[in-house]
Amino acid sequence: MSEAAVGAQRGMARRGFLAGAAAVTGTALTSTASSAGTARAAGTAAGNGADTGPLALTHVTVIDGSGAPPAPDMTVIIEDGRISGLAPSARTRLRPGTPTVDLTGKYLTPGLIEAHTHSDGPESVVPALYALTGVTTVREMRGQPVHHEWREKIRNGALLGPRWVVGSPIVDGTPSLWAADVGPTIEVRDAAEARRAVRRVKREGADFVKVYSRLSREAYFAIADEARRQGIPHLGHCPDTVRIGEASASGHRTIEHLHALLLATSRHEKEIRRRLAAVRIDPRDPSSLSRYHSWFQQVHPIEWRAVRGYDRDRADALFRNLAANGTAVVPTLGVHRTLELPDDVPSRAEEWKYLPAWQVESWPDQLAALTGGRTPEQDRQIRQIFAHRLRLVRELHGAGVRLAAGTDTGTGYLVPGFALHDELALLVAAGLTPAEALRTATRDAAHTLGLPGVGTVARGQAADLLVLDADPLRDIRNTRRIHGVVVDGRWIPPEERRRLLAAVEEAAAQTPPPQEGATMTGCGCGGHP
């Protein structure tokens, strides 16, 4: 049976730089070539319209995500949304009538896992973009009701999209770095409020508590204790008032971004913490962009002081501690680069056509609002800060700290799905090999997110797969050379993938701007912990 036949058978105020919340609903992207309502066994995600019958992907080179060498000329059998067989093609005997897809000359990897997103926008655009770019799992770092709705539709086969790990709203101190224009943020002043926040987000169905930068020590450790009592992870920003080693010992699962690590690895840490304690945010400022601009202006000189006082021995001790505790780091190099090297951002990119034009057109002004006012000397220093972040990633990896690839998608210039491919290239630029970078978005990310059924190509694993036209271990940029994808057991061949991407492009073009007064969500912190 031909590949095409197999595919047919199986079938804010303004949306802002910090991320949008247009809450625009479009037509769900489902397969017209498969039964979207088909469900599998109880307890198994039914999303994306996967069939239950077997499908064989033959004669493909398998890069399984475990670190093992590539295995050429393999056959991968998919059934009931899982990998039911994996063996050399020469030794594989298929049942008569099994549909096959000949992938001679192609490379197969696990579907990619995006560990830091702030997804928002049209339902007809965002979920499908992840899946069609091979990003088959995402972790949502500021959960909203819409993310739970999307996840349920995907599970029910009504919407094409990734698996979704959905966090709580941001839990921060007061005043938060987020003003009212971003929508709900849970501000807590003391231990009692912190504990209530943990219980609340668990009742609301969050998969984890997202902690933030302005929490007091009392509130943070109350969150850590209550999260342990409630059996829900806490993770996110390491608050300014808490040392990274203390957070790691408390069970903080992942540290997002590289700001806190940069500060903690300086021999000037005591001075730095005194200066951090003096940073002020005006609670009367109604704009999150303005609050973050103020924050960056105050924090970048502190970061520069930290870089000049970098202490390799201190860093080694801290990184060994993180590795021993199993605390992972999500570097989000893409958003660091955007906010720290704004002169280097592209003036256009092919993938921007998959987002509404009015959103893309707003990015330059919003970037200027966040980064404007820097002197040439500050620009020079911040470029060196970014270069130092790349060094930190290399040394974290060398010390055995688990890294998970995440982008902070939702921030300007980062397009859902596509941004993760760019993040992998940045990780290689930081010193990882292509194979190591790929693992940050497959096996290691799955471990970090607590998802044992995804992240590798093996019997019994979820059939979330990415098929490439060129070898990503030779050049990590080859992860963009996508031939087809398998999303929760559904094979999307090249023709169907092109059709679905065209539908996304059309939906984006038809999406109107949000009404005045709509809110924006996201992280937008970039260089902040």
FENVEN-V174477 format. One record per helix or strand of 2 or more residues. SS is the DSSP state (h for helix, s for strand). FROM is the first residue (numbers start at 1). LEN is the number of residues. Records with the same first field share a line. If there is no record, write none. Layout:
# FENVEN-V174477
SS = FROM-LEN  FROM-LEN
This chain:
# FENVEN-V174477
h = 3-7  47-3  89-3  126-7  145-11  180-3  191-13  217-14  244-6  259-6  269-9  288-21  312-14  333-8  342-3  350-5  357-15  376-23  418-13  434-7  443-7  476-5  494-16
s = 55-9  71-9  82-7  99-4  107-4  112-6  135-6  163-4  170-3  186-2  208-4  233-4  254-3  328-3  465-4  482-6  490-3
